[in-house]
Amino acid sequence: MNKFVPTLLALSCALAFTACSKQEPPEETNKDVAAAQADAASDMGKAASEVAATASAGQQDVQEAAANASSTIADAQGDAMEGDADANYNLAITKAEGDRKVAKERCDGLPAGDQKACNASADSDYDAAKQMATEERDAAKADAATKEKK
């Protein structure tokens, strides 16, 4: 029995080697090549499709990120514009109040009959400056709100 197994193994190897070296007919070779080419073309088509889908998804992600960034930047710019509008308003009001105080002090140096008209003029100038500051602030805030909505 021990001699039978090695003999069988040697015979199997010999048959395997002779089967591998058998030449395939040209028709079958052409058929196999065509099938391999078709498989390769199909695989390339699938890979190209995956590349296109990945590129499309990546481009969409980039566009969304850019849109979000633009929105975030616009919001920050709008907030900054609103802050600037409030600061400029406060500055204008402070200047108008200072101008009114200076004008009233000057009015005190006038003859008594002229002081009433001078003080009224100082108050009128103050009211006009305050109104202008309010309009400029409101316009700047409206611009800021428009910028944030874009």
Long-range contacts (C-beta under 8 A, 24 or more apart in sequence): 74-147, 74-148, 74-150, 75-148, 77-144, 77-147, 77-148, 78-144, 78-145, 78-147, 78-148, 79-144, 79-148, 81-140, 81-141, 81-143, 81-144, 81-147, 82-140, 82-141, 82-144, 84-140, 85-136, 85-137, 85-140, 85-141, 85-144, 86-137, 88-133, 88-136, 88-137, 88-140, 89-133, 89-134, 89-136, 89-137, 92-129, 92-130, 92-132, 92-133, 92-136, 93-129, 93-130, 93-133, 95-129, 96-125, 96-126, 96-129, 96-130, 96-133, 97-126, 99-125, 99-126, 99-129, 100-125, 100-126
